[in-house]
């Protein structure tokens, strides 16, 4: 356009041999080009970039999972290590929180293998590894060092007070143990004489924990001083450890052929309603199904289920009409529950007048879910006739948990439960943290939240991090502002041996893990 005839003089652009119209046209063209390059990306481009980042993250996770699979298949014959075995009892959420604590203890002591066991609730196959084998392909979980976890999973850096260390510090009264070889020299007296000789005595290599892990307690059982101590020490790396452990279980579960078809069916149902990238609210309702023990004593049941469901649906629909995210998109509600009564009640409420005229929520559940008949209690407490029936019931529970953690935008607890506070809450907080560290979200995205619904179903509080949830400071609240909130009973387990008595010492007596001699002498 003749710009080659231009020269810069005195900081001004002077054009030779160009008419006014040519100069104006050229300037307008330059303005358009500059504006195009400086305009922020459109919403479509933001969504595409986010999906691309998710795909890259999935590829990185796949490489980590391949490493885990390789490590699981390596024959474990090292003579200078031990293995931990944890035998879980009770329900799935209860077991998972205890498994995760033993996993954290193993990381702190550089124990590289954790074997998962569960007391079976069927008569034909009493093996304690039958259920973990079916759910995860093997009872073996690989325990990496903290540094490996940080580099491979992109987790938080080493806790604040131990920058540069390879393991997090433990509370002051938690002794640091060391691992011996599998034999220890001991003085023994020979029969028929006074001569002593040194003979190798085998040390116990397999250390078995049953139910509650020693040295750990649930958060709700700790006072404010101990909670602050955990907070100031970055939870002793427990949040990062839990995320790694649960992610490994989710990978292993999804890799088993017997689960994949059922997972894919639910995911396809979600996408059929909500498109390629659906917004899914995952709601867990623990109704108890007539359970009269711990669940009833702690008053965890929903008193008026039908009214609670109506209030909940009205609250969510009102929120949809005020949120720009749902301007042109429906909400997919994934329902996980222990009772068929809850499923039928939600479907009935969605169909009843006048609610169905304003409803913009579509319900999705796990297909072919075997619920116990109303009033017969809970799954883990039932004695099944065959192993196939029992394994199917545990698969149903783990499917609900997997879908809540992996395919939901928001996880909602109908009432507090170790089921939601294990894998679903932990993984949603982890995803929210990663999302907050990225380049932000477009207007078409919904924030990643963990939410709790009040006892009447008409108020919901949502949190975007474990710390805000722990402190009871919601990032968002919707519904009736004067309604009672859900009780904050936090069931995550943390290192909590603050009382000067060390249950680990008894747990490790006679094993290849012992207290260092100088520490043992100081304690006498």
C-alpha positions in Angstrom: 0.0 0.0 0.0 2.9 2.3 -0.3 4.2 2.2 3.2 7.7 1.6 1.9 7.7 5.3 1.0 7.1 6.2 4.6 9.9 7.7 6.8 10.0 8.5 10.4 10.8 12.0 11.2 10.7 13.7 14.6 8.6 10.8 16.1 5.9 11.3 13.5 4.9 9.1 10.6 5.1 11.1 7.4 4.0 9.5 4.1 5.3 10.5 0.7 3.3 10.0 -2.5 0.2 8.8 -0.6 -3.2 10.3 -0.8 -5.4 11.1 2.2 -7.8 8.2 1.5 -4.9 5.8 1.2 -3.4 6.9 4.6 -6.8 6.7 6.3 -7.5 3.2 4.9 -4.0 2.1 5.9 -4.5 3.4 9.5 -7.9 1.8 9.8 -6.5 -1.5 8.6 -3.7 -1.3 11.2 -6.2 -0.5 13.9 -8.3 -3.5 13.0 -5.3 -5.8 13.1 -4.1 -4.4 16.4 -7.5 -4.8 17.9 -7.8 -8.3 16.7 -4.5 -9.3 18.2 -5.3 -7.7 21.6 -8.9 -8.9 21.9 -9.3 -11.5 24.6 -10.2 -15.0 23.5 -13.9 -15.7 23.0 -15.8 -18.0 25.3 -15.6 -20.8 22.7 -11.8 -20.5 22.6 -11.7 -20.5 26.4 -13.7 -23.6 26.6 -11.6 -25.3 23.9 -8.4 -24.4 25.7 -9.8 -25.7 29.0 -10.8 -29.0 27.4 -7.4 -29.3 25.8 -5.7 -28.7 29.2 -7.9 -31.4 30.7 -6.9 -33.8 28.0 -3.2 -33.0 28.7 -3.8 -33.6 32.4 -5.4 -36.9 31.6 -2.4 -37.9 29.5 -0.1 -37.0 32.4 -2.3 -39.0 34.8 -2.1 -41.9 32.4 1.7 -41.9 32.5 1.5 -41.9 36.3 -1.0 -44.7 36.3 1.2 -46.8 34.0 4.0 -46.4 36.5 1.7 -47.5 39.3 0.7 -50.6 37.3 4.3 -51.4 36.7 5.3 -51.0 40.3 2.3 -53.3 41.4 3.6 -56.1 39.3 7.2 -56.0 40.6 7.9 -58.9 42.9 8.4 -57.4 46.4 11.4 -59.2 47.8 13.5 -56.5 49.4 14.9 -57.5 52.7 15.2 -54.1 54.2 11.5 -53.1 54.0 8.2 -54.0 55.4 4.6 -54.0 54.1 1.5 -52.6 55.7 -1.8 -54.4 55.6 -5.0 -52.7 56.6 -8.2 -54.7 57.2 -11.2 -52.5 56.9 -14.6 -53.1 58.5 -18.0 -51.5 58.2 -19.2 -49.3 55.3 -17.2 -48.2 52.2 -16.7 -44.6 53.4 -15.6 -45.7 56.8 -13.1 -48.1 55.4 -11.7 -45.6 52.9 -10.9 -43.0 55.5 -8.9 -45.6 57.5 -7.1 -46.9 54.5 -6.1 -43.4 53.6 -4.6 -42.8 57.0 -2.6 -46.0 56.9 -1.4 -44.9 53.4 -0.2 -41.6 54.9 1.6 -43.4 57.7 3.3 -45.6 55.1 4.5 -42.6 53.2 5.9 -41.0 56.3 7.9 -44.2 57.0 8.9 -44.9 53.4 7.0 -48.2 53.4 6.4 -48.8 49.7 3.4 -51.3 49.7 0.0 -51.2 51.3 -2.2 -54.3 51.0 -6.0 -53.6 51.3 -8.3 -56.1 53.0 -11.9 -56.1 54.0 -14.0 -58.4 56.2 -16.2 -60.2 53.6 -19.9 -60.2 54.2 -20.7 -63.4 52.3 -20.2 -67.0 53.3 -18.9 -68.8 50.2 -15.7 -66.9 49.7 -14.2 -65.8 53.1 -11.0 -64.4 51.7 -10.2 -60.9 53.1 -8.8 -59.7 49.8 -11.8 -60.9 47.7 -13.6 -57.5 47.6 -10.4 -55.4 46.9 -9.4 -57.9 44.2 -12.8 -57.4 42.5 -13.0 -53.6 42.8 -9.3 -52.8 42.1 -7.8 -55.8 40.3 -5.4 -56.5 43.2 -5.2 -55.6 46.9 -1.8 -53.9 46.4 -1.5 -50.1 46.5 1.8 -48.5 45.6 3.1 -46.0 48.2 5.5 -43.4 46.6 7.6 -41.0 48.5 6.3 -37.4 49.0 8.8 -36.0 46.5 7.6 -38.5 43.8 4.0 -37.5 44.5 4.7 -33.8 44.1 6.6 -34.1 40.9 4.3 -36.6 39.2 0.8 -35.4 40.4 1.5 -31.6 40.7 0.4 -31.6 44.3 1.2 -28.9 46.9 4.9 -28.5 47.7 6.4 -30.0 50.8 4.7 -28.7 54.0 5.8 -25.2 55.2 7.9 -26.2 58.2 10.0 -28.8 56.3 11.0 -27.1 53.1 13.5 -29.3 51.4 12.7 -32.4 53.5 11.5 -35.6 51.9 8.8 -36.4 54.4 6.4 -34.1 56.4 7.1 -33.6 60.1 4.8 -35.4 62.5 3.4 -34.0 65.8 6.1 -33.7 68.5 5.0 -36.8 70.4 5.1 -38.9 67.2 8.5 -40.6 67.3 10.4 -41.1 64.0 10.9 -44.8 63.4 13.5 -46.5 61.4 13.4 -49.7 59.3 15.7 -52.6 60.3 16.6 -55.6 58.3 14.4 -58.7 58.6 16.6 -60.3 61.2 18.0 -58.9 64.4 20.9 -60.2 66.5 19.8 -61.2 69.9 21.6 -62.9 72.8 20.0 -66.4 73.5 20.9 -69.1 76.1 21.6 -72.6 74.8 19.9 -75.5 76.4 21.9 -77.5 79.0 24.5 -74.9 79.7 25.3 -71.3 80.5 26.9 -70.5 77.2 25.3 -67.6 75.3 25.4 -67.2 71.6 24.2 -64.7 69.1 21.5 -66.1 66.8 19.4 -64.2 64.2 15.8 -63.8 65.2 13.2 -63.1 62.5 11.3 -59.9 62.7 7.8 -59.5 61.6 7.7 -58.1 58.1 3.9 -57.8 57.6 2.3 -55.3 59.9 -1.5 -55.6 60.1 -3.8 -52.8 61.1 -7.5 -53.4 61.8 -10.1 -50.7 61.5 -8.8 -47.5 63.2 -5.2 -46.7 62.4 -2.9 -46.0 65.4 -1.9 -42.4 65.9 -4.7 -40.9 63.8 -8.1 -39.4 64.8 -11.0 -37.9 62.9 -11.0 -34.1 62.7 -14.3 -33.7 64.7 -12.7 -35.4 67.7 -9.9 -32.8 68.0 -10.1 -29.5 69.9 -9.3 -26.1 68.5 -5.7 -26.1 69.6 -5.0 -29.4 67.8 -6.8 -28.3 64.7 -4.7 -25.1 64.6 -1.6 -27.2 64.9 -2.7 -29.3 61.9 -3.5 -26.1 59.9 -0.2 -24.4 60.7 1.7 -27.5 59.6 -0.1 -27.9 56.3 -2.0 -30.9 57.7 1.3 -32.9 57.8 0.9 -33.6 54.1 -2.3 -35.6 54.7 -4.4 -33.7 52.2 -1.9 -34.4 49.4 -1.5 -38.0 50.5 -5.3 -38.6 50.5 -5.6 -37.2 47.0 -2.9 -39.5 45.7 -4.3 -42.6 47.4 -7.9 -42.0 46.3 -6.7 -41.1 42.7 -4.9 -44.4 42.6 -8.0 -46.3 43.6 -10.2 -44.5 41.1 -7.7 -45.3 38.3 -7.5 -48.9 39.3 -11.3 -49.2 39.6 -11.9 -47.7 36.1 -9.3 -50.0 34.6 -11.2 -53.1 35.5 -13.3 -54.5 32.5 -16.2 -55.5 34.8 -16.8 -51.9 35.7 -16.1 -50.1 32.4 -19.5 -50.7 30.6 -21.5 -49.5 33.6 -19.3 -46.4 34.0 -19.6 -45.6 30.3 -23.4 -45.9 30.3 -23.9 -43.3 33.0 -21.3 -40.9 31.4 -23.2 -41.2 28.1 -26.5 -40.4 29.8 -24.9 -37.3 31.3 -23.6 -36.1 27.9 -26.9 -36.9 26.1 -28.6 -34.4 28.4 -25.8 -31.8 29.0 -23.7 -32.0 25.9 -20.0 -32.6 25.5 -19.1 -30.9 28.7 -22.1 -31.3 31.0 -22.7 -29.5 34.3 -23.4 -32.2 36.8 -24.5 -31.8 40.4 -23.8 -35.0 42.2 -26.1 -35.5 45.2 -25.6 -38.2 47.8 -28.5 -39.0 50.1 -27.7 -41.5 52.9 -31.2 -42.4 54.1 -30.2 -45.4 56.3 -32.9 -47.7 54.9 -34.2 -48.6 58.4 -30.8 -48.8 60.1 -31.2 -48.5 63.8 -27.7 -48.4 65.1 -25.0 -45.6 64.8 -26.9 -43.9 62.0 -30.1 -43.6 64.1 -28.3 -42.6 67.4 -26.6 -39.7 65.7 -29.9 -38.4 64.2 -28.5 -38.4 60.7 -31.7 -39.5 59.0 -33.9 -37.1 57.0 -37.1 -36.7 59.1 -39.5 -35.8 56.3 -38.0 -37.1 53.1 -40.7 -36.0 50.6 -40.7 -32.4 51.9 -36.9 -32.3 51.9 -36.8 -33.4 48.3 -39.4 -30.8 47.2 -37.5 -28.1 49.0 -34.2 -29.2 47.5 -35.5 -29.2 43.9 -37.2 -25.8 44.3 -34.0 -24.4 45.7 -31.9 -25.7 42.8 -34.4 -24.6 40.2 -34.4 -21.1 41.7 -30.6 -21.1 41.5 -30.7 -22.1 37.9 -32.8 -19.1 36.9 -30.4 -16.7 38.5 -27.1 -18.2 37.2 -25.8 -17.2 33.8 -24.1 -20.5 33.5 -27.5 -22.2 33.0 -28.9 -19.6 30.6 -28.9 -22.1 27.7 -27.9 -25.4 29.5 -29.8 -27.9 31.7 -28.6 -29.2 35.0 -27.8 -32.9 35.2 -28.5 -34.2 38.7 -26.6 -37.4 39.4 -28.2 -39.1 42.4 -26.3 -41.6 44.6 -28.2 -43.1 47.5 -28.5 -46.3 49.6 -32.3 -46.4 49.2 -34.7 -47.0 46.3 -37.2 -44.9 48.1 -35.1 -41.8 47.6 -34.8 -42.4 43.8 -38.6 -42.9 43.5 -39.3 -39.9 45.6 -37.1 -37.6 43.5 -38.7 -38.9 40.3 -42.2 -38.3 41.7 -41.4 -34.8 42.8 -40.0 -33.9 39.4 -43.2 -35.1 37.7 -45.8 -33.6 40.1 -47.6 -30.4 39.4 -46.9 -27.5 39.6 -43.2 -28.3 40.0 -42.8 -30.0 36.6 -43.7 -26.7 34.7 -40.6 -25.0 36.0 -38.2 -27.9 36.4 -34.9 -27.6 34.4 -33.2 -30.5 36.1 -32.7 -33.9 34.5 -32.0 -37.0 36.7 -29.3 -39.6 36.1 -28.6 -42.7 38.3 -26.5 -45.8 38.0 -28.5 -48.3 36.0 -29.0 -51.8 37.3 -28.3 -50.7 40.9 -29.4 -53.4 43.4 -30.9 -51.6 46.4 -31.9 -53.5 49.5 -35.7 -53.7 50.1 -36.9 -50.8 52.2 -36.3 -51.2 55.9 -33.7 -54.0 55.6 -30.7 -51.9 56.7 -27.5 -51.2 54.9 -25.5 -53.2 52.4 -22.3 -53.8 54.4 -24.3 -55.4 57.3 -26.1 -57.9 55.1 -25.0 -61.6 54.8 -25.3 -62.5 51.1 -26.0 -65.9 49.9 -23.4 -65.9 47.1 -20.2 -64.1 46.5 -21.6 -62.7 43.2 -24.4 -60.9 45.0 -22.0 -59.4 47.5 -19.4 -58.2 45.0 -22.2 -56.6 42.9 -23.4 -54.6 45.9 -19.8 -53.3 46.6 -19.5 -52.5 42.9 -22.7 -50.4 43.1 -21.4 -48.4 46.0 -18.0 -47.8 44.3 -19.7 -46.8 41.0 -21.6 -44.1 42.9 -18.4 -42.9 44.5 -16.4 -43.0 41.3 -19.0 -41.0 39.4 -19.3 -38.4 42.1 -15.6 -37.8 42.2 -14.7 -38.0 38.5 -17.7 -36.8 36.5 -19.5 -34.2 38.7 -19.0 -30.4 38.8 -20.4 -30.1 42.3 -20.6 -32.8 45.0 -23.5 -32.3 47.4 -23.9 -34.0 50.7 -27.6 -34.5 51.7 -26.3 -35.0 55.2 -22.9 -35.6 56.6 -21.4 -39.0 55.8 -18.0 -40.6 55.6 -19.1 -41.8 52.1 -19.0 -38.2 50.7 -16.1 -37.0 52.9 -13.8 -39.7 51.7 -13.1 -39.9 47.9 -15.8 -37.4 46.6 -14.9 -34.4 48.8 -11.2 -35.0 48.7 -11.0 -35.2 44.9 -13.4 -32.3 44.3 -11.2 -30.1 46.6 -8.2 -31.3 44.7 -9.8 -30.4 41.3 -10.9 -27.0 42.6 -7.3 -26.2 43.7 -5.9 -27.2 40.3 -8.6 -25.1 38.6 -7.9 -22.1 40.7 -4.2 -22.3 39.8 -5.0 -22.3 36.1 -6.0 -19.3 33.9 -9.4 -19.1 35.4 -12.8 -20.1 33.9 -15.1 -18.9 31.2 -18.6 -17.7 31.8 -19.9 -21.1 30.6 -18.2 -22.9 33.5 -19.6 -23.6 36.9 -17.2 -23.4 39.9 -16.1 -26.6 41.4 -17.7 -26.9 44.8 -18.4 -29.2 47.7 -21.8 -28.4 49.1 -24.0 -29.3 52.1 -27.7 -29.1 52.3 -29.6 -28.2 55.5 -31.8 -30.6 57.4 -35.0 -29.1 55.8 -33.6 -29.2 52.3 -34.1 -25.4 51.7 -30.5 -24.1 52.1 -27.2 -25.1 50.7 -23.7 -23.9 51.6 -20.8 -24.5 49.1 -17.0 -24.5 49.6 -14.1 -24.3 47.2 -11.3 -25.6 49.4 -10.7 -27.9 52.4 -9.6 -25.0 54.6 -12.8 -23.0 54.0 -14.9 -26.1 54.6 -12.9 -26.8 57.8 -13.5 -23.3 59.0 -17.1 -23.3 58.0 -16.7 -20.3 55.6 -18.8 -21.0 52.5 -17.9 -19.5 49.1 -21.6 -19.5 48.1 -24.9 -20.0 49.9 -28.3 -20.4 48.2 -31.8 -20.9 49.5 -33.4 -19.8 52.8 -30.9 -17.7 54.7 -32.7 -18.2 58.0 -33.0 -22.0 57.7 -30.8 -24.3 59.9 -27.5 -25.4 58.3 -26.2 -28.9 58.1 -24.1 -29.9 61.2 -20.4 -29.7 60.4 -19.1 -33.2 61.4 -15.7 -33.6 59.7 -14.7 -37.3 59.5 -11.4 -37.0 57.7 -8.5 -38.6 59.8 -5.2 -36.9 60.6 -2.1 -37.6 62.7 -3.3 -36.7 66.2 -1.1 -38.3 68.8 -0.8 -35.2 71.0 -1.3 -36.9 74.4 2.2 -38.3 75.0 1.1 -41.9 74.5 2.3 -43.5 71.3 0.0 -46.4 70.0 2.5 -46.9 67.2 5.1 -48.2 69.6 2.9 -51.2 70.5 1.8 -51.7 66.9 5.4 -52.0 65.7 6.8 -54.1 68.6 8.5 -57.2 67.2 8.5 -55.9 63.7 11.2 -54.5 61.4 10.1 -51.0 62.3 11.4 -49.9 65.7 12.1 -46.7 67.7 15.7 -45.5 67.5 17.7 -46.5 70.5 18.4 -42.9 71.6 14.7 -42.1 71.5 13.7 -45.3 73.4 16.2 -44.5 76.2 14.9 -40.9 76.5 11.4 -42.2 76.9 12.3 -44.5 79.8 
